[in-house]
Amino acid sequence: MTVVSAFLVPGSPLPQLRPDVAPWGRLRDAMSAAGKALAESKPDCVLVYSTQWFAVLDQLWVTRQRSTGLHVDENWHEFGEQTFDIVSDTATAQRCVEGCRAAGIHARGVDYDQFPIDTGTITATTLMGFGNAETPVVIAANNLYHSAEQTEQLGGIASAAAAGKRVAVVGIGGLSNNMFRESIDLAADRILSEADDTWNRRLLALMEGGDIDGLRQALPSYAAEARADMGMKHFHWLLGAMGGGFKSATVRAYAPLYGSGGAVVEFSIQ
């Protein structure tokens, strides 16, 4: 297995549904550019973890070869619907299930017609252009009982399951997760607080510098003080899949998403 590219992208549907709103449009453009970089890395498959696909009892993996449907986000339904047609690398996904079980993690595959694929996965595959026959996906659920460390372990299991393949890795989720609870002028969207903005920029700077030790030290405080999306488990997934580190990162965009923080980050693999 060779990790050929890795990305952290927001899971909000707003960049797809309302790109006319300037900050959301910037994120859409950045995700499109990241998708081109992913394609240029020529992966055989894409390992995906979204904070928005919740699991409780087991660690779930999509083992259905093709998932199609029409999705309406539960929070942003007024902005429209999302169609999806996603192709999965079922053999690798099944190996992920087996790898979890070998590690003592309860896991099973999901292979149901019209299974509700989450907003983040739909948005990322749509805007970045993967999840098709040329670049199928391996989609892992966010088990709500798994810690950051266990999620990092899952990333490593997924990488091991893709032995012999070139893989791209995508962690789907936001940064600070404090949002406006009242209607706002969309054109005036901003990060909810200066403290959240400061934390987001600090974390992104650590990523840009490839400061793994600094990131590991900062993440617990960041998760607590900025109420980071699922404690940044999507970033821990990336770390696990990349073998615990990376050389540096490029922030393609950083912008507000109704007060919360979103960024498109591309990692340079060691």
Number of C-alpha atoms within 10 A of each C-alpha: 12 17 21 21 24 27 25 24 29 29 24 26 28 23 24 23 20 16 16 15 15 16 24 28 18 20 27 27 19 23 31 18 16 24 20 14 16 25 18 11 16 15 21 20 24 26 27 26 30 28 26 20 19 15 16 12 11 17 24 24 26 26 25 19 16 21 20 15 14 13 17 16 17 8 9 13 13 10 14 14 15 18 13 20 14 23 22 24 25 21 14 23 28 20 19 31 24 19 19 21 14 12 11 9 16 14 19 20 20 14 15 12 11 11 13 13 19 18 22 24 28 24 26 28 22 20 20 22 17 22 27 16 15 13 22 22 31 26 26 27 21 24 20 15 14 17 14 19 12 17 27 23 21 26 29 21 21 26 26 18 21 24 13 11 17 18 26 26 29 29 29 29 31 28 31 31 23 19 16 15 8 6 7 12 7 15 11 11 19 20 23 19 14 10 12 23 21 12 20 22 14 15 18 19 17 18 22 19 15 20 17 17 10 13 18 12 10 15 18 14 14 21 19 11 13 22 17 25 23 21 24 23 27 26 26 25 31 29 22 21 27 24 16 15 18 20 14 18 21 16 17 17 18 21 21 22 29 26 21 27 27 28 25 26 25 23 23 17 17 12
